Amino acid sequence: MHDIELVGEILCQVLVAAETVAKRFASITCPEDFVDSDAGREKLDAICMQLIAIGESIKHLDKVTEGEWLRCYPQVEWRRVMGMRDVLSHHYFDLDAEVVYTVCANHIGILSRTLQGMLADLEKR
């Protein structure tokens, strides 16, 4: 059995990060909003930092659960979450604001709902 307390902590951290991304993204209406002003670039930087933290935490969760936990929740493309972390961390200067926009607009909500479900399932154990 996995360390349930650690799994719960990781899930909570990722959920907070996803909610932070959603909050910071709320005023962004198009990819250009990230690059047309200093404020937009600051939002992009802040969101990317949270996406890096999310990817790193998901990698850690996958490791501590020996690859079993994430498979139970296929509605999120976990490998892509982890891969986004790698791209943002290692190729930051090649960052595409449109990709970050798409992730925030189309995937953060699904991630948050899935994490909430995972936490609910964890409480049942």
Buried (B, 14 or more C-beta within 10 A) or exposed (E): EBEEEEBBEBBBBBBBBBBBBBEBBEEBEEBEBBEEEEEBBEBBEBBBBBBBBBBBBBBBBBEEBEEEBBEEBEEBEBEEBBEBBEBBEEEEEEBEBEEBBEBBBEBBEEBBBBBEEBBEEBEEE
